[in-house]
Amino acid sequence: MPDDIVALYRTMLLIRRFEERAAEMYTLGKIGGFCHLYNGQEAVATGAIAALRPDDYVLVYYRDHGHALARGSDPKAVMAELFGKATGLCRGKGGSMHLFDAPRGFLGGYAIVGEHLALAVGVGLAISYRGGDQVAACFFGDGAVNGGMFHEALNLAALWNLPVVFVCENNHFGMGTPIAVAMSRPEHLHEKAEAYGMAHDVVDGMDVLAVRDRVGDAVRRARKDRTPVLIEAKTYRFVGHSMRDPAHGVYRTREELEHEKSRDPIKTFPKLLKEKGLATDEGLAEIDQEVRRIVDDAVAFAEASPVLPPEAIVEDVYA
Ligand SMILES: Cc1ncc(C[n+]2csc(CCOP(=O)(O)OP(=O)(O)O)c2C)c(N)n1
């Protein structure tokens, strides 16, 4: 459906513009704490989440703004959460790394590398126990693959036939460490699923349609056969690891960065849309304006929102 395809572009652009403004607001001191941006990786969250049903579940690592927006969370509430305001998705108590939107099955961003894979297995187990046919999609970086929880989670998901789609966003770096320095056989990342007899696939994470199709296949299989899948999406982040890491750092060359930017989905996808006659320059400009307005409104909303009163610190505390 052409409309669906144009909507993918709109989502990717919304994420990019949102992140650009988040960076600006961070620099102005409006956003505190850690803040990890998603620039460059938009096609992964956009394509993969487009392949899910509204009643499926999504779990994400700390680079989570894009996934929340792709899942349909209100950009105003997401920005307000970054600002630590009472109108935020989590009343301003979570911040950038801990977005959570239960009505959308968005079961959180998590700060501890790889540990939320265990939660995704728990969600898969809960789905199976209740006899539902939902799927849990779990996003994480390549760095998580080197941790013990990745292997524990894949083992149990395979052993118990759980409907979990593991999506590894391979952006080639764990903070400033290139993947080849930290991982054995890094060019075969997705094949690590072989050890668990689990299906696996690799996809160009800069190609939103390919991500949607390949994750779509995995989701259909997980839903029908109750089998987990590991998908590796090869992507690249255009910005620093977090707002505290200079964009280029010392761990990659400017040339490498520029080369990767030539694959920028925000630039290549509109070209494809025009070639296929699905969009015009005017139509694309309108989308850009609409998206900029949404992000402006989100910033204005966050600015104008109140913070919680101090006594609210003891609310929502369970232990
Ligand atoms: C268990 C644990 N160890 C270390 C850290 C510090 N840390 C935060 S992000 C990160 C890099 C993870 O890289 P990757 O999984 O590839 O994701 P990316 O940031 O590249 O998207 C590290 C080591 C952490 N948060 N949790």
The ligand as an SDF file (V2000), in Angstrom:
LIG
                    3D

 26 27  0  0  0  0  0  0  0  0999 V2000
   25.7100   -4.2020   32.0500 C   0  0  0  0  0  0  0  0  0  0  0  0
   26.2010   -2.8550   31.5710 C   0  0  0  0  0  0  0  0  0  0  0  0
   27.5190   -2.6750   31.3170 N   0  0  0  0  0  0  0  0  0  0  0  0
   27.9700   -1.4820   30.8530 C   0  0  0  0  0  0  0  0  0  0  0  0
   27.0920   -0.4470   30.6510 C   0  0  0  0  0  0  0  0  0  0  0  0
   27.6090    0.8930   30.1050 C   0  0  0  0  0  0  0  0  0  0  0  0
   27.1940    0.9910   28.6910 N   0  0  0  0  0  0  0  0  0  0  0  0
   26.1310    1.7440   28.3540 C   0  0  0  0  0  0  0  0  0  0  0  0
   25.8440    1.6640   26.7260 S   0  0  0  0  0  0  0  0  0  0  0  0
   27.1270    0.6640   26.4280 C   0  0  0  0  0  0  0  0  0  0  0  0
   27.4550    0.2050   25.0290 C   0  0  0  0  0  0  0  0  0  0  0  0
   26.4780   -0.7890   24.4720 C   0  0  0  0  0  0  0  0  0  0  0  0
   26.6170   -0.8830   23.0850 O   0  0  0  0  0  0  0  0  0  0  0  0
   25.5320   -1.5710   22.1850 P   0  0  0  0  0  0  0  0  0  0  0  0
   24.8610   -2.6750   22.9230 O   0  0  0  0  0  0  0  0  0  0  0  0
   26.2140   -1.9680   20.9220 O   0  0  0  0  0  0  0  0  0  0  0  0
   24.4220   -0.4830   21.9030 O   0  0  0  0  0  0  0  0  0  0  0  0
   24.5700    0.9320   21.2200 P   0  0  0  0  0  0  0  0  0  0  0  0
   24.8260    1.9090   22.3440 O   0  0  0  0  0  0  0  0  0  0  0  0
   25.6920    0.8270   20.2450 O   0  0  0  0  0  0  0  0  0  0  0  0
   23.3010    1.2700   20.5460 O   0  0  0  0  0  0  0  0  0  0  0  0
   27.7890    0.3810   27.6220 C   0  0  0  0  0  0  0  0  0  0  0  0
   28.9850   -0.4830   27.7000 C   0  0  0  0  0  0  0  0  0  0  0  0
   25.7230   -0.6600   30.9410 C   0  0  0  0  0  0  0  0  0  0  0  0
   24.8170    0.2960   30.7500 N   0  0  0  0  0  0  0  0  0  0  0  0
   25.3020   -1.8720   31.3660 N   0  0  0  0  0  0  0  0  0  0  0  0
  1  2  1  0
  2  3  1  0
  2 26  2  0
  3  4  2  0
  4  5  1  0
  5  6  1  0
  5 24  2  0
  6  7  1  0
  7  8  2  0
  7 22  1  0
  8  9  1  0
  9 10  1  0
 10 11  1  0
 10 22  2  0
 11 12  1  0
 12 13  1  0
 13 14  1  0
 14 15  2  0
 14 16  1  0
 14 17  1  0
 17 18  1  0
 18 19  2  0
 18 20  1  0
 18 21  1  0
 22 23  1  0
 24 25  1  0
 24 26  1  0
M  CHG  1   7   1
M  END
$$$$
